[in-house]
Amino acid sequence: LPDVLGLIFTNLSLQELLTIIPCVCKSWRKTVRDPHCWQDIDLDEWSCRWQPHQLDRMLRMLVRRSSGSLRNLHVSGHFLPFAFASAGSLQVLRLPHSKISDSI
């Protein structure tokens, strides 16, 4: 059932959701593209390894997949204004190691 699969998929890593799950079968690929799977996005592990332009491109894709349902975003190192403009339902934003101050 797509709803059950979607709940299970929310417990998987970002890498598994992007690289493994879509390759299993058509129904899993369709389920993992559902916005419900993209309400919580944790790019912390990837943000340390990727260049800012790659991270920005990844974030844009994932925010689009969330279709406005993004609630939690965790990304290290870089301030990415696109996430704010496109994620009206964002409730939690974690930016560890960023140079953003309270005045910003």
Beta strands, then each sheet from edge to edge (+ up, - down):
strand 1: 40-42
strand 2: 72-74
strand 3: 92-94
sheet 1: 1+ 2+ 3+
end
